């Protein structure tokens, strides 16, 4: 007798382990490690993942239940994925089921039907199966299950005669096209004799069909070829000469025409960097490279040529980009080089499109995946290279369970396959650069732009002086003048402001009240387009009050600046300018990022105004001016990474200008021009910035000198939240060593979010063997007792936001 170890789809502490189930003889041939099953759990059947099969169990057989149903004839999780899930469970302190689910597309968690598709000849099948595949190449597996033919089907799958495909059964998710299947020749001849001679067109159509008996064709192709109307075709179909059938097709999320591009000539710096990467590939060894190159230094070309080597060796590659807005441009570059070998994965795709792209990877139909964070779990079985572009970006960190960082998963998978990992950035994260300095990563440097163009000229504009001179506009005099010049010359401009909406808040000038969100401790942002106030955290919306809610005064004014307000100001200054605004509000519709960037690339707009989604990756030859409207937005956040993020943002935005023949110019407007993050971003001087910031971090005891962990407690009652946060701090201090510093409990930077009060404790440590066991015990205490009182406790072992 065999037993399956199953992780059940229930996120709860007592069941976060494999359960043993009997594999009955009915399922013995079908169950494999990594497939999904339905198992009885309590009063109902639940989904589960088979993580092991054994011939003995510690549980008495009479107390065991049997597997109810097998959902996958082929495993959907590889042994590598199961190992990775165990590592993620420990690394991020999450449930194993959450780690398994994060690796699969949403469609596999939905209702779907399975089909067997015939790949070989019908005669290769056993006689019982032949009956089902005689008239069609696609059979619903439920039919075969009812006829008790799963075992011969499994053998046919193993022999490659049949492949298994899932069809998502969710509203509007299966893409099907209507086709016409022509009847057998005997049938056509009988119908031909029955049709009167006056139906000449129908007779001509049936005569044309004879050589195509049994074929499946598109209706419009038949009508165009024979020059008949759809009514004639419908008439012969009604007589039985053919039947309409629905056939599923792969959705293609990328519909643009692709022009093939050739490999570019590398500079000496690029060549040396690529040689190091190729050497690691040839030696089949894991090595993490930090590719540090100034903006426009040709990092993407190195990626492309390294991938070419991986494909030539019969291996696969994953390329991660941080922003969904970068994916269209990146995809275009990779598709122009590798054509249909590329799959795309990001959150902008529909459930069906994501599922189709995942299937292409799983079935070995593509060699390269380009996508956002979750694409790191692409189910390749022979990885040769993993690339994280703009590796410093905080979007590579998942903010809910499992709280993984794509960089850590990439390095784990690199170790598993003995393949190199490339972390590319013009402004690497301090932790990454420190590791490269210590020799943990291999540092590859590109100091010059690939086309030898100069870096853009950067001007720092002191807005205090502008204010003293009486300029209260959000545009300084030098930037306004530069904008006017570009508009006259027909060149393009990028304007950057990291705040969407019209103004930051609405304030009563009589009593000082600002309009707050009722669910969160944050002021509402005014959006002029819908004349509404919105909370960017919980989504609450309300109309603008005509009078102050506190003192009923009508003296309500708008303060602060958002992208909508800037757009209005541009129209006042330059009524002739064509402006494209790119932020979360204007890119809600599917494909809107791509449409906007395409329109800008075609020169349909003079100015691209946006938030951080336009700060990196854009490469247009006609952009010669970049304006940063407020460098202080990110600089004065209550975050130890504020200076680093500001330097990265300024450098990345500056890098959008003058990437081709035309020289670039950048204006950075700020009220703190003397700050080193702004001063050093002027010349893109990363190393001096790194040294200065490292001194600040050392003095304050922050990463990379220390590790951080964040424990957050929330509850709808502020007293309960504070009390249990105090218990957390007490528990940590009594169980961790004296070298560990526990700061808190303090209120979170936004103390109330979605009607829950939030308190947190920050743990700073260098080496602490007790940390994970202590946190696990704390979570056990929370899951067994505190959770019943409505407490929510989260642990983040590498917080990006504090």
Secondary structure, DSSP 8 states (H G I E B T S, - for coil): -EEEEEEES---GGG-S-EEEEE-HHHHTT--TT-EEEEEETTEEEEEEEEEEES--SS-GGG--BEEEE--SS-SS-HHHHHHHHHHHHHHT--HHHHHHTTS-GGGGS-EEEEEEE-S-GGGS-HHHHHHHSS-SEEEHHHHHHTT-HHHHHHHHHTTSEEEEEEE-STT---EEEEEEE--HHHHHHHHHHS-TT-HHHHHHHHHHGGGTT-EEEHHHHHHHHT--HHHHHHHHHTTSEEEEEEE----S--S-----------HHHHHHHHHHHHHHHTT---EEEEEE-TTS-HHHHHHHHHHHHHHTT-EEEEE-S-HHHHHHHHHHHHHHHGGGEEEE-TTS-HHHHHHHHHHHHTT--SEEEESGGGGG---SSEEEEEEETTT-GGGB-SSSS--BHHHHHHHHHHHHT-EEEEEESS--HHHHHHHHHTSSEEEEE-S-TT-----EEEEEEHHHHHHTT--SSS-HHHHHHHHHHHHHT-EEEEE-S--SSBSEEEETTT--B-B-SSSSSB-EEETTTTEEE-TTT--EEE--SS-TTT--S-EEEES--HHHHHHHHHHH-TT--EEEESTTTT-STTHHHHHHHHHHTT--SEEEESGGGSSS---TTEEEEEES-THHHHTSSSTTHHHHHHHHHHHHHTTSS-SSS--EEEEEES-TTSHHHHHHTTT-HHHHHHHHHHHHHHHT-TTSSEEEEEEEEESSHHHHHHHHHHHHHHHHHHS-TTSEEEEEEEEEEEEETTEEEEEEEEEESS-THHHHHHHHHHHHHHHTGGGGT-EEEEETT-S--
